[in-house]
C-alpha cells in the first residue's frame, strides 16, 4: 500500500537559514570593506587630514602673496623695488651686474 505523503528531506529545512547566512555575509562584508564601509571611512578621515594640512599651507602662501601685493598696490611702491621684482621675474640682468639668488624656502 502506498501513501501520498513523502518523508521530508533533511536539507529542505536548511534552505532558508542557508540563504539568510549568504545574505548576512554579503551585507556584512560590504559594511566593512565596501565603498562606504568602516574601512573606507578611516581612509577618508586620513585623506581629510592630509587635505586640511595642504589647505592650511596654501592659505598661508596666499596671505603672504596678498601682503606683497598690498605693498605694491598702495601707491607707495618705489621704482627700485619694481625694477628689482621685474628683473627677478623675467630673469634679466645688465651685463655689468652680478645677481645672487637666495632661496627663501629654506
C-alpha positions in Angstrom: 0.0 0.0 0.0 1.3 3.4 -1.0 0.7 6.7 0.7 0.7 10.2 -0.8 2.8 11.7 1.9 6.5 11.8 1.4 9.1 12.0 4.0 10.7 15.5 4.2 14.3 15.7 3.2 16.7 17.0 5.9 18.3 19.5 3.5 14.9 21.1 2.8 14.8 22.6 6.3 18.3 24.2 5.7 17.5 26.2 2.6 16.1 29.3 4.4 18.9 29.5 7.0 21.5 29.0 4.3 20.1 31.8 2.1 19.9 34.0 5.2 23.5 33.3 6.0 24.6 34.2 2.5 22.7 37.5 2.6 24.1 38.4 6.0 27.6 37.5 4.9 27.2 39.7 1.7 25.9 42.7 3.5 28.4 42.3 6.4 31.3 42.1 4.1 30.3 45.3 2.3 29.6 47.1 5.6 33.2 46.6 6.5 35.0 46.7 3.1 32.6 48.4 0.7 32.8 51.9 -0.7 31.0 53.4 2.3 32.2 50.8 4.8 34.0 51.3 8.0 37.4 50.7 6.5 36.9 53.3 3.8 35.7 55.8 6.4 39.1 55.6 8.1 40.8 56.1 4.8 38.6 59.1 4.1 39.5 60.6 7.5 43.2 60.2 6.8 42.7 61.9 3.4 40.7 64.7 5.0 43.5 65.4 7.4 46.1 65.5 4.6 43.9 67.9 2.6 43.4 70.1 5.7 47.1 70.4 6.1 47.5 71.2 2.5 44.8 73.8 2.7 46.5 75.5 5.7 49.8 75.7 3.7 48.0 77.2 0.7 46.2 79.7 2.9 49.5 80.8 4.4 51.0 81.2 1.0 48.0 83.2 -0.2 48.2 85.5 2.8 51.9 86.1 2.1 51.2 86.9 -1.5 48.3 89.2 -0.5 50.7 91.1 1.7 53.2 91.5 -1.1 50.5 92.7 -3.5 49.3 95.2 -0.9 52.8 96.6 -0.6 52.9 97.1 -4.4 49.4 98.5 -4.9 49.1 101.1 -2.1 50.8 103.8 -4.2 54.0 103.8 -2.0 55.9 101.4 -4.2 59.3 102.6 -5.2 60.7 102.3 -8.7 63.7 100.4 -7.3 61.5 97.7 -5.9 59.5 97.5 -9.1 62.7 97.2 -11.1 64.1 94.5 -8.8 61.0 92.4 -9.0 60.7 92.8 -12.7 64.3 91.7 -13.2 63.8 88.7 -10.9 60.6 87.6 -12.5 61.9 88.0 -16.1 65.4 86.7 -15.3 67.0 89.8 -16.8 70.2 91.5 -15.7 72.5 94.1 -17.2 75.9 92.9 -18.4 77.7 94.8 -15.6 75.5 93.4 -12.8 76.2 90.4 -10.5 73.0 88.6 -9.4 72.7 86.4 -6.4 69.6 84.3 -5.9 68.7 83.4 -2.4 66.2 80.6 -1.9 63.7 81.8 0.8 62.0 78.5 1.2 64.9 77.1 3.4 
